[in-house]
Amino acid sequence: MFDKDPLTALEAITAAQQLAFAPLAFQATSVMRDRGVLAALAKAIPHGLPIDDVATTTGLSTYATRVLLEAGLGLHIVWRRDGRYHLGKLGHFLLEDEMTRVNFDFTRDVCYQAAAHLDEALCDGKPAGLKALGPWATLYEGLSIMPEPARRSWFAFDHFYSDQAFPAVCDRLAADPPASLLDVGCNTGKFARMCLERLPACAVGLADLPIQLDVARENLRQAGLLARVRCHPTDLLDRQACLPSGYPLIWMSQLLDCFSEEQIVAILSKVRAALPPGGRLWILELFWDRQRFEAAAYSLQQTSLYFTCVANGNSQMYDSTVFLALLPRAGMEVTRVTDGVGGYHTLVECAAVA
């Protein structure tokens, strides 16, 4: 879908102006959603509302309501006829669609202020915008203690996509359940919990930074599942660190996109060293070039900029051709690739090269 220029000259000049005013448009959209402007218009379908009625409903001044609604006209969020404003299709999705809400809140609460430092981040290879959230070298060091609402929006963004894919993966695991698996980059322990609940004979190892392991351990303790769990504090970027051996399946979900190409090869080499004979590696990732719809590809391409200026300064949502070429460099080979897992993910099944 990106093999030609899709815009006419008129469409291109219009799109250029939309980009020029994008920060203001984004904030106006946020206010319209959160201050109830869109909700008021939704309740008034099909008759619409004049400006004064929207102002009365929302508690905004007539002036504030007018500038917001007029901005919304240009954004095609609302439309107007005979002095009455109506909610457009775009406004409906902004108000009701969960994916749009999750993406929007993530951009506003995690990325917006940080994005002003994108040029610096690109030049230095460091997450220059992270200072807008906290004093860490990478975002992952501060995930559990990030200020609100950034923390809430980050986890909502991360879990929205993975939560759709995890059940499908567990169904596949259930067809040939391993005696144990190692969840590398376990985050809050969501996938581990699902495996422990659905695969009663499976033990689960967790490998992550200590601060993240504390969160996962507590979540699994509260679920009464800690008896089948072993925790392995691991800094994957430590050259001396190794992964625990003996697990017939190693699992990584939305993890390797958090690292540069060279770091991915180094981590996969640790996996190769830890796998027993016949062991398997399953990687769940989002690749922008393997999406069915342009909106999904666009979201992933822009998410790469979050990695640049907020997360770590050197990773991205990868083109699958770039990513898959890294596996042989670590002594791994792809045995199966499944797209569309949970709608957007790709499951890459791997084995060690003999």
C-alpha positions in Angstrom: 0.0 0.0 0.0 3.0 2.3 0.0 4.5 1.6 -3.4 3.2 4.9 -5.0 2.3 8.4 -4.2 -1.5 8.3 -3.6 -2.2 12.0 -3.4 -3.1 14.5 -6.1 -1.5 17.9 -5.9 -4.6 19.4 -4.3 -4.8 16.6 -1.7 -1.2 17.1 -0.9 -1.4 20.8 -0.2 -4.5 20.1 2.0 -2.6 17.4 3.9 0.3 19.8 4.3 -1.9 22.3 6.1 -3.4 19.6 8.3 0.1 18.7 9.4 1.1 22.3 9.9 -1.7 22.8 12.5 -1.7 19.2 13.8 -0.7 20.0 17.4 -3.5 22.5 17.8 -6.0 20.2 16.1 -5.0 17.3 18.4 -5.5 19.3 21.5 -8.8 20.7 20.3 -10.0 17.1 19.6 -8.9 16.1 23.1 -10.9 18.9 24.7 -14.0 18.2 22.5 -13.9 14.6 23.6 -13.1 15.1 27.3 -15.3 18.1 27.9 -18.4 16.4 26.5 -18.8 18.3 23.3 -18.8 15.1 21.2 -21.1 13.3 23.7 -23.6 16.2 23.6 -23.8 16.0 19.8 -24.1 12.2 20.0 -27.1 12.5 22.2 -28.7 15.0 19.8 -28.6 12.7 16.8 -30.3 13.3 14.3 -31.3 16.8 15.0 -28.0 18.4 16.1 -27.5 21.3 18.4 -26.8 25.1 18.0 -23.7 26.4 19.7 -25.5 27.8 22.7 -27.1 24.5 23.5 -23.7 22.7 23.3 -22.3 25.4 25.6 -25.1 25.0 28.1 -24.7 21.2 28.1 -21.0 21.2 28.5 -20.5 24.2 30.8 -18.1 25.8 28.3 -18.5 29.4 27.3 -20.1 30.2 24.0 -16.8 31.4 22.8 -15.0 28.3 23.8 -17.7 26.1 22.2 -17.6 28.1 19.0 -13.9 27.9 18.4 -13.9 24.2 19.2 -16.8 23.4 16.9 -15.4 25.5 14.1 -12.1 23.7 14.4 -14.1 20.5 14.3 -15.6 21.4 11.0 -12.2 21.6 9.4 -11.2 18.3 10.9 -14.5 16.7 9.7 -15.2 15.7 13.3 -18.5 17.6 13.1 -20.6 19.1 10.3 -23.1 22.0 10.3 -26.4 22.7 8.6 -28.8 25.6 9.3 -26.8 26.7 12.3 -26.9 23.3 14.0 -23.9 21.1 14.6 -23.9 17.4 14.0 -21.5 14.6 15.0 -19.7 13.2 12.0 -18.5 9.6 11.5 -15.0 10.7 12.6 -16.4 12.2 15.7 -18.3 9.0 16.5 -15.1 6.9 16.3 -13.2 9.4 18.5 -16.0 9.1 21.1 -16.8 5.4 20.9 -14.0 3.4 19.4 -11.8 1.8 22.1 -8.7 1.5 19.8 -8.9 5.1 18.9 -9.3 6.1 22.6 -6.3 4.0 23.6 -4.1 5.4 20.9 -5.2 8.9 21.5 -4.6 8.8 25.3 -1.2 7.2 24.7 -0.1 9.9 22.3 -1.4 12.7 24.6 -0.2 11.4 28.0 3.0 9.7 27.1 4.3 11.2 23.8 3.0 14.7 23.3 5.5 16.7 25.4 8.3 14.4 24.6 7.8 14.7 20.8 9.2 18.3 20.9 12.6 16.6 21.5 12.4 14.3 18.5 15.1 16.0 16.5 17.5 15.8 19.5 16.6 12.1 19.9 17.2 11.3 16.3 20.6 13.0 16.3 21.9 11.6 19.6 20.3 8.1 19.5 18.9 8.7 23.0 15.3 9.2 24.2 15.7 12.9 24.7 11.9 13.4 25.3 11.9 11.0 28.3 12.8 13.7 30.6 9.2 14.9 30.3 8.2 11.8 32.2 11.0 11.0 34.6 14.8 10.8 35.1 15.5 7.4 33.6 17.9 6.3 30.9 15.1 4.3 29.3 11.3 4.3 29.9 11.4 0.6 31.0 13.3 1.5 34.1 10.4 3.7 35.2 7.4 1.9 34.0 6.1 0.9 37.4 6.6 4.4 38.8 5.7 6.6 35.9 3.4 9.6 36.8 -0.3 9.4 36.1 -2.0 9.6 33.7 1.1 8.5 31.6 1.4 5.2 33.4 -2.3 4.3 33.0 -2.3 5.3 29.3 0.9 3.4 28.6 -0.3 0.1 30.0 -3.7 0.6 28.4 -2.0 1.0 25.0 0.3 -2.0 25.6 -2.4 -4.3 26.9 -5.1 -3.4 24.3 -3.1 -5.0 21.5 -1.6 -7.9 23.4 -4.8 -8.9 25.2 -6.4 -9.6 21.8 -3.6 -11.9 20.8 -2.9 -13.8 24.0 -6.0 -16.1 23.9 -5.2 -17.3 20.4 -1.6 -18.0 21.4 -2.7 -20.0 24.4 -5.1 -22.0 22.3 -2.2 -23.0 20.1 0.0 -23.8 23.1 -2.8 -26.0 24.5 -2.6 -28.2 21.4 1.0 -29.2 22.3 1.6 -27.9 25.8 5.2 -27.5 27.0 6.1 -28.7 30.5 7.4 -25.3 31.2 8.0 -22.0 29.4 10.1 -18.9 30.0 8.4 -15.6 29.6 11.1 -13.1 28.7 10.0 -9.5 29.3 7.0 -10.6 31.3 5.7 -7.0 32.0 2.8 -7.3 34.5 2.5 -11.1 34.2 -0.6 -11.1 32.0 0.5 -13.7 29.6 2.0 -15.8 32.4 -1.3 -15.7 34.3 -3.2 -16.8 31.2 -0.8 -19.7 30.6 -1.0 -20.8 34.2 -4.8 -20.8 34.2 -5.2 -22.5 30.9 -2.3 -25.0 31.0 -2.5 -26.5 34.5 0.5 -28.8 34.0 2.8 -26.0 32.8 5.3 -24.1 35.0 6.3 -20.6 34.0 9.6 -18.8 34.4 9.7 -15.0 34.4 12.7 -13.0 33.2 12.7 -9.2 33.4 14.2 -6.3 35.2 13.8 -6.6 39.0 11.3 -3.7 39.2 9.1 -5.3 36.7 9.4 -8.8 38.2 8.1 -7.3 41.5 4.9 -6.2 39.8 4.4 -9.5 38.0 5.1 -11.5 41.1 2.6 -9.6 43.1 -0.1 -9.9 40.4 0.4 -13.7 40.2 0.5 -14.0 44.0 -2.9 -12.3 44.2 -4.2 -14.7 41.6 -3.0 -17.6 43.7 -0.7 -18.9 40.9 2.7 -18.2 42.3 3.5 -21.9 43.2 4.2 -22.7 39.6 6.3 -19.6 38.9 10.1 -19.0 39.1 11.5 -15.5 38.8 14.8 -14.7 37.1 15.9 -11.1 37.5 17.6 -10.3 34.2 18.9 -7.2 32.5 18.9 -8.2 28.8 21.3 -5.4 27.9 23.9 -6.7 30.4 26.5 -8.5 28.2 27.4 -10.8 31.0 23.8 -11.7 31.8 22.4 -15.0 30.5 18.9 -16.5 30.4 18.1 -19.6 32.5 18.3 -22.9 30.7 16.0 -25.9 30.7 12.8 -24.3 29.4 11.6 -26.1 26.3 9.7 -23.0 25.1 10.9 -19.4 25.4 8.3 -16.7 24.8 8.7 -13.0 23.9 5.7 -10.8 23.3 6.1 -7.2 22.1 9.6 -7.3 23.6 12.2 -7.2 20.8 10.7 -4.1 19.2 12.1 -2.4 22.4 15.7 -2.9 21.2 18.0 -1.9 18.3 19.0 -4.4 15.7 22.3 -5.2 17.3 20.7 -5.6 20.7 18.1 -7.9 19.2 20.8 -10.2 17.8 22.6 -10.2 21.2 19.3 -11.1 23.0 18.5 -13.8 20.5 22.0 -15.2 21.0 21.2 -15.5 24.8 18.0 -17.4 23.8 20.0 -19.7 21.5 22.4 -20.5 24.3 19.5 -21.2 26.8 17.4 -23.4 24.6 17.7 -27.2 25.2 17.9 -29.6 22.2 14.5 -29.4 20.4 13.6 -26.2 22.2 11.3 -23.6 20.6 11.2 -19.8 20.6 7.9 -18.0 20.0 8.0 -14.3 19.2 4.8 -12.2 19.1 5.3 -8.9 17.3 3.6 -6.2 15.4 5.0 -5.5 11.9 3.8 -2.5 10.0 4.4 -4.1 6.6 2.2 -7.2 7.5 -1.0 -5.3 8.4 -4.2 -5.6 6.4 -5.3 -2.0 6.8 -3.5 1.3 6.2 -4.7 2.7 9.5 -2.9 -0.1 11.4 0.3 0.3 9.4 0.2 4.1 10.0 -0.3 3.6 13.7 2.7 1.3 13.9 4.9 3.6 11.8 4.1 6.6 14.1 4.7 4.4 17.2 8.3 4.0 16.0 8.7 7.7 16.8 7.6 7.0 20.4 10.5 4.5 20.7 12.9 7.2 19.3 12.0 10.1 21.5 10.5 8.4 24.7 11.3 4.7 25.1 15.0 4.2 24.3 16.2 6.2 21.3 17.2 3.2 19.1 14.3 0.8 18.4 11.1 0.8 16.4 8.1 -1.1 15.2 10.0 -3.1 12.6 9.5 -3.9 8.9 9.3 -7.7 9.1 12.0 -8.1 6.4 14.4 -6.1 8.6 13.4 -8.1 11.7 13.4 -11.6 10.3 16.9 -11.1 8.8 18.3 -10.8 12.3 17.3 -14.3 13.4 19.9 -16.2 11.4 22.6 -13.9 12.8 21.8 -15.4 16.2 21.7 -19.0 15.1 17.9 -19.1 14.9 15.7 -20.2 12.0 12.0 -19.5 11.4 9.8 -22.6 11.3 6.4 -20.9 11.0 5.0 -17.4 10.6 1.3 -16.7 11.3 -0.1 -13.2 10.6 -3.3 -11.7 12.0 -3.1 -13.2 15.5 -5.5 -11.2 17.5 -6.1 -9.0 14.5 -2.7 -7.3 14.2 0.1 -9.5 15.5 2.5 -11.9 13.8 3.6 -15.0 15.6 7.1 -16.1 14.6 8.0 -19.6 15.6 11.7 -20.4 15.6 14.2 -23.1 16.4 17.9 -23.2 16.9 19.9 -23.9 13.8 21.3 -27.4 14.0 
